[in-house]
Amino acid sequence: VQLQASGGGLVQPGSSLRLSCAVSGFTLDGTVIGWFRQAPGKEREGVACSRQNGRSTSYDSSVKGRFTISRDNAKNTVSLHMSYLSPEDTAVYYCAATRRGLILSECRRDRSYDYWGKGTLVTVSS
């Protein structure tokens, strides 16, 4: 099982960016996917997750309304569309996956996940 996050970069405040997570080794159907981030000097936090059916999602309050998680089962890829980015969004972003059944309250907890990809750095700066 492999997860590969991509799409990070340097953007200006107010910009948008789309991160992608390519999953190999199992299909997205029945898989919970989470996006996490870790800013310098801070603990890793769950920003968004998509449950097994892809229709149930959860967002951290700091990104709700600005970030959208979506999945493309045909491409086995999960995206995180981020808009109205601010310097506070600067972090390394990780995607994670599990085949375990999670309830919505569990899907932004990092201990809920079994597989992790390497992160992609997002820097928001003018």
C-alpha positions, 0 to 999 in steps of 0.5 A: 500500500502506498500513498503519494501526496503532491501539489504543494508549493509556495503561494500568496495569501488568498490563493487556492491550491489543490493537493492530490493523494494517489493511492495504490494497493487497494481501491478507494471504495471502502477506504477512509482517507484523511488529510493532516498537516503539521506546521513547524513547532506544532503537533500534527492535526487532522484537517479533513477526512472522507469516510468509506462511502465518500459522502461523509466528510469532516473538517476542522473548524479552521478550514471549514468553508475553505477546504474541500476533500473529494475523491475520484474512485476511477483514478484512485485519487483523493484531492484537497482543494484549498482556497483563501489560504493564509500564512496560518495554513503553512505546513507539511500536508499528509494524506492517510488511509485506513480500511477500518470502519470509522465513525465521523468523530474518529476520522480526523484522529491520526491514530485512526489511520494505518497508512501514511504518505510522505508529506507535501509542503505548502507555504503561504507567504507574500 
